[in-house]
Amino acid sequence: MWSAIKSVFTGEGDRRVAPRVAAVGKVTIDSTAFPLENWSTSGILITGHDGRLIKGQKFKMSVEVQDEGHLIVFNAEAVVVRTAGDKLAAQFYRIDRHKKQAIMEYFAHKTGARK
């Protein structure tokens, strides 16, 4: 696990720690909403980023994901792992444990992985 986290911060190896799922939703940062491109149990990728956050910066966000008639909503704290053009990737580092469990169950179902 530590090698995966280290590779995210150093840029070495595969940056993806967990399987990604395309998403319909939004991420709100400082009262500005950004379209959610994809997400995983470890983080998010948004579009429309305007450069206000830089690599290594920690921030708070609210995430809303629409999926199969359900709305998944949670608050999280994250760190920016990369930016490219108008895209920003961030890795979660703090999520309420009950929400984290629900997210893990969602991805186990969505990706066919075992919990």
Buried (B, 14 or more C-beta within 10 A) or exposed (E): EEEBBEBBBEEEEEBBBBBBBEBEBBBBBEEEBBBBBBBBBBBBBBEBBEEEBEBEEEBEBBBBBEBEEEEBEBEBEBBBBBBEEEBBBBBBEEBEEEBBEBBBEBBEEEBEEEE
